[in-house]
Amino acid sequence: MKILILILIGLTLFMLILEEGTHETLLARQGRYYELYSTQASYYS
């Protein structure tokens, strides 16, 4: 089963989708999701 992940940034009344895709495709793109995931993962290694 694939899960769709949306990376959102915005203010109270305005939201912008920065990236969307599965975990694997977002990591492969090495965009904002990759940066957030890598930062979080570094605390567990």
C-alpha positions as CSV (number, residue, x, y, z in Angstrom):
1,M,0.0,0.0,0.0
2,K,1.4,3.4,-1.0
3,I,0.7,6.5,1.1
4,L,0.4,9.9,-0.4
5,I,2.4,12.5,1.5
6,L,1.8,16.2,1.2
7,I,4.3,18.8,2.4
8,L,2.3,22.0,3.4
9,I,3.5,25.4,4.3
10,G,1.3,28.4,4.9
11,L,-0.4,30.8,7.1
12,T,-3.8,30.6,8.8
13,L,-5.9,31.3,5.7
14,F,-3.4,30.3,2.9
15,M,-1.8,26.9,2.3
16,L,0.6,25.9,-0.4
17,I,1.5,22.4,-1.4
18,L,5.3,22.3,-1.8
19,E,5.6,18.6,-2.7
20,E,3.4,15.6,-3.0
21,G,4.2,11.9,-3.6
22,T,5.0,8.7,-1.9
23,H,7.8,8.4,0.7
24,E,10.1,6.9,-1.9
25,T,9.5,9.4,-4.7
26,L,9.8,12.4,-2.3
27,L,13.2,11.0,-1.0
28,A,14.4,10.5,-4.6
29,R,13.7,14.1,-5.5
30,Q,15.8,15.3,-2.6
31,G,13.6,18.4,-2.0
32,R,12.1,19.8,1.2
33,Y,10.7,16.4,2.3
34,Y,14.1,14.8,2.0
35,E,15.7,17.6,4.1
36,L,13.0,17.3,6.8
37,Y,13.2,13.5,6.9
38,S,17.1,13.4,6.9
39,T,17.2,15.9,9.7
40,Q,14.8,13.9,11.8
41,A,16.5,10.6,11.0
42,S,19.9,12.0,12.1
43,Y,18.7,12.1,15.7
44,Y,18.0,8.3,15.6
45,S,21.4,7.1,14.3
